[in-house]
Amino acid sequence: MKKVVYVEWDDSASSAGSIWKNKETVANFNTCRCKTIGFVIKETKDTLTIVSSSDGGDYVSGDMSIPKSAIRKRRIVRWKK
């Protein structure tokens, strides 16, 4: 498994459902600052793909690709053995 990272990133916002709502309600939506820790699976110039769980081999779970333009903070996670 590759390195483990802590990432803070801005998520998009939307209202639930497809009901009609007034513009003032929509104008008051806020994005969310998310905090995620995961194993780096792939990195390109535009995205960071991480997973939350791994069997140490070929199987992973909890995958997420985060646009790098949304990343606000990124740190490598290290721990003592």
Long-range contacts (C-beta under 8 A, 24 or more apart in sequence): 1-39, 1-54, 1-56, 2-39, 2-40, 2-41, 3-39, 3-40, 3-76, 3-77, 4-37, 4-38, 4-39, 4-40, 4-76, 4-77, 5-37, 5-38, 5-40, 5-48, 5-50, 5-74, 5-75, 5-76, 5-77, 6-35, 6-36, 6-37, 6-73, 6-74, 6-75, 6-76, 6-77, 7-35, 7-36, 7-37, 7-38, 7-48, 7-50, 7-66, 7-71, 7-73, 7-74, 8-33, 8-34, 8-35, 8-71, 8-72, 8-73, 8-74, 9-33, 9-34, 9-36, 9-66, 9-70, 9-71, 9-72, 10-34, 10-70, 10-72, 11-70, 33-72, 36-64, 36-66, 37-77, 38-62, 38-64, 48-74
